Amino acid sequence: MCRFRLNRKALLSTMLVRRAFYGMVTTEGVKNMKSVVHFACVLLMVGCVQNLSMGQVIDFETFPDGTIPSDGQVISDQYEAVFGITFSLEDGTSPVIAKAGPPQTAFAGFGGPDMPRPDINAGQMFLTDDGNVGAPPSPLIIDYSSPVSQASGIIIDIDFSEQWTIEAYDAKDVLITSIALGAIGNGTGSPWIFTLPEPIIHRIRIRFTGSGGSIGLAFDNFSPAAGFGPLTVDIESEGACDTICDTSSAELVAALTGGIPPYTFDWQELVGEDVWSSIGSDPTIVVAPESSATYRVVIADDKLETVTSDPYLLTVCESTPVFDADQDGDVDLADFGLFQIAFTGPEG
């Protein structure tokens, strides 16, 4: 069975890296990306992230299905279906939910363990590392199923000699840009935001780069869907599989980028002149046409933006006929014996 994949071709433009407000943006990894320059804007004024973010915000108060997380609950793929992201720690373990108040799992707090300042709208839940305060934790990794052009969030309680660095990586794991957040105050939230002209952020890495002991991450108000690029797809084949035999099948796969998940899929087959018939609604579909056929997929995102792939012609060739002389359902040596007898006769 052949597989066909629909991939978006991203057009990359020039990059300009700027420093804005309190953030420090580094260009490590960017200087080697020839003719690819992206605009990175760091906005660190309290409250600006919520106003500028175009997408939904994950505040860790509830899961997408409406259930409420519990203190210490492991977080990995609970947000993948809706937001297209997964969480992990770089050492192979997983981050956990921290609830404001005792016991302490992230920071000393504003008036109590794990207590954010009430004026930063952090709620009662946030994301921490492994839930143990002590040596610098393993970096938090956020992976995207589809690249984005913008992401934002806050780090809570950066004080004394502490510092957290947020890094954005492309599909090849090359560092695009980074933001270093220094001490700002007990229980206070430090907002950050990446804004790029094209959706190329595939991974975000948050790591401790300061000094001191009793370190724990407190990450909240994450906007992963902000700035998703335009929803576009093109048809490409994996291998030389644009032709199959009439006894074979092909699997069509819609691999897309851009838009805001969740997505809907409408696979269609051309049945007449400019007449398309729906044949499936899953991200993939297996087809086994008896003759050459043309397919396309129409995709819509959460904002009802739609895109239609270019038509794809799947050519079907006739399979080589087989000779089942004894009509027992298979071709074996007995068939060749009967074939010889039939053509040479009993006298040879």
ZISULQUI-V141542 format. One line per field, one symbol per residue. ss: DSSP state (h for helix, s for strand, l for the rest). phi: phi as a letter, one per 20 degrees, with the letter a starting at -180 (. if undefined). burial: 1 if it has 16 or more other ideal C-beta (glycine too) atoms within 10 Angstrom, else 0. A space follows every 50 residues. Layout:
ss = ???
phi = ???
burial = ???
This chain:
ss = lsssssslllllllllsllllllssslllllllllllllslllllllhhh hhlllllslllllllllllllllssllllhhhhlssssslllllsssssl lllllllllllllllllhhhllllsssslllllslllllsssssssssls sssssslllllllsssssslllllssssssslllllllssssssslllll ssssssssllllllslllsssssllllslllslsssslllllssslllls ssssllsllllllsssssssssllsssssslllsssslllllssssssss lllllssslllsssssslllllllllllllllhhhhhhhhhhhhllll
phi = .ecccddeeeeededcdcdbleeddddgnefeeflccceddddcegnfff fefedfdedmfbegenfdfdgnffdbdfdffedmccdbdfenecfcfddg offfccbfnenrgldfffedlemdcbdcfenderfgffgeddddfcfcdb bbrcddmeblefbcddcdcefemefeabcddegcqfmeedfbbdcdfcfc fdbccdcececodlebecdbledeefmgffecbcecdenececcefddcc decedccnmcffddccfcdfdafldddfcacefcbdcbffcgbdcbcddc dfemfdbdfffcededdffffdddfeldnbdbfgffffffffednfen
burial = 01011111010000101000011011001100100111111111000010 01101111110000000010101010011101111111100001111111 00011111110011111001010111111110100111111111011111 11111111100111111111000011111111110111111111111111 11111111010000111111111111111011101010000001000001 01011111111010111111000001000100111010100010111111 110000101001010100000000100000000010000000000000
